[in-house]
């Protein structure tokens, strides 16, 4: 049987995200003024054989 799992890993909401702050600042400089917050993370897609 083949399985697929999608996993998103990010910092807890109470932890400051400097990468997200940098991305939000860059988006604002590019004219995307409606961006209020950005959180970064990592996405993993696993394909498993069981």
Backbone as CSV, one residue per row, in Angstrom:
resi,resn,N_x,N_y,N_z,CA_x,CA_y,CA_z,C_x,C_y,C_z
1,UNK,0.848,-1.170,0.000,0.000,0.000,0.000,0.900,1.241,0.000
2,UNK,0.576,2.196,-0.854,1.340,3.438,-0.943,0.599,4.548,-0.211
3,UNK,1.338,5.286,0.587,0.775,6.393,1.352,1.529,7.670,1.030
4,UNK,0.849,8.783,1.194,1.489,10.080,1.003,1.140,10.963,2.190
5,UNK,2.143,11.635,2.737,1.932,12.530,3.872,2.524,13.890,3.549
6,UNK,1.802,14.933,3.910,2.286,16.305,3.764,2.480,16.883,5.157
7,UNK,3.671,17.416,5.415,4.006,17.936,6.741,4.509,19.363,6.594
8,UNK,3.949,20.273,7.384,4.412,21.660,7.407,4.955,21.942,8.795
9,UNK,6.210,22.380,8.876,6.874,22.651,10.144,7.139,24.146,10.232
10,UNK,6.702,24.757,11.324,6.965,26.185,11.529,7.201,26.440,13.013
11,UNK,7.673,27.631,13.305,7.889,28.014,14.696,6.553,28.185,15.403
12,UNK,6.568,28.040,16.711,5.354,28.280,17.492,4.953,29.745,17.348
13,UNK,3.657,30.050,17.433,3.202,31.440,17.266,3.829,32.419,18.263
14,UNK,4.242,31.929,19.424,4.824,32.816,20.436,6.304,33.107,20.194
15,UNK,6.921,32.410,19.235,8.345,32.596,18.937,8.490,33.576,17.772
16,UNK,9.389,34.543,17.920,9.639,35.522,16.861,10.189,34.825,15.614
17,UNK,9.740,35.279,14.445,10.163,34.693,13.171,10.909,35.756,12.358
18,UNK,12.234,35.892,12.538,12.980,36.931,11.829,12.935,36.779,10.311
19,UNK,12.899,35.557,9.811,12.816,35.352,8.362,11.473,35.869,7.838
20,UNK,10.405,35.602,8.562,9.089,36.103,8.179,9.036,37.620,8.192
21,UNK,9.671,38.242,9.189,9.712,39.707,9.254,10.464,40.288,8.062
22,UNK,11.566,39.648,7.670,12.344,40.101,6.516,11.533,39.983,5.232
23,UNK,10.830,38.872,5.069,9.997,38.676,3.877,8.876,39.706,3.838
24,UNK,8.237,39.954,4.975,7.154,40.943,5.032,7.676,42.330,4.663
25,UNK,8.864,42.694,5.160,9.451,43.988,4.822,9.757,44.108,3.340
26,UNK,10.281,43.034,2.752,10.587,43.044,1.319,9.314,43.169,0.489
27,UNK,8.264,42.472,0.879,6.996,42.568,0.154,6.427,43.979,0.225
28,UNK,6.530,44.600,1.391,6.059,45.983,1.530,6.859,46.927,0.634
29,UNK,8.165,46.722,0.543,8.996,47.558,-0.323,8.658,47.357,-1.798
30,UNK,8.174,46.178,-2.142,7.795,45.894,-3.526,6.395,46.397,-3.864
31,UNK,5.736,47.001,-2.889,4.422,47.583,-3.150,3.248,46.769,-2.646
32,UNK,3.513,45.651,-2.004,2.432,44.845,-1.424,2.147,45.375,-0.018
33,UNK,1.462,46.504,0.050,1.271,47.209,1.313,0.204,46.596,2.212
34,UNK,-0.563,45.647,1.716,-1.604,45.027,2.529,-1.100,43.830,3.325
35,UNK,0.176,43.481,3.185,0.734,42.351,3.926,0.928,42.779,5.374
36,UNK,0.278,42.075,6.280,0.356,42.413,7.707,1.340,41.526,8.464
37,UNK,1.447,40.259,8.067,2.345,39.341,8.769,2.713,38.186,7.839
38,UNK,3.929,37.685,8.023,4.404,36.526,7.267,5.080,35.590,8.259
39,UNK,4.760,34.312,8.179,5.436,33.290,8.968,6.075,32.317,7.981
40,UNK,7.314,31.977,8.203,7.990,31.038,7.307,8.037,29.652,7.948
41,UNK,8.253,28.661,7.118,8.349,27.294,7.602,8.892,26.400,6.510
42,UNK,8.830,25.116,6.747,9.301,24.141,5.767,8.180,23.154,5.476
43,UNK,8.105,22.756,4.214,7.077,21.820,3.761,7.757,20.537,3.309
44,UNK,7.295,19.418,3.835,7.833,18.112,3.457,6.702,17.273,2.881
45,UNK,6.986,16.590,1.797,6.014,15.674,1.209,6.652,14.291,1.182
46,UNK,6.063,13.358,1.915,6.605,12.012,2.029,5.764,11.036,1.222
47,UNK,6.425,10.135,0.537,5.741,9.031,-0.139,6.259,7.750,0.506
48,UNK,5.343,6.993,1.082,5.705,5.825,1.875,5.141,4.552,1.261
49,UNK,5.858,3.486,1.469,5.398,2.165,1.055,5.179,1.361,2.334
50,UNK,3.948,0.908,2.551,3.647,0.159,3.775,3.308,-1.280,3.442
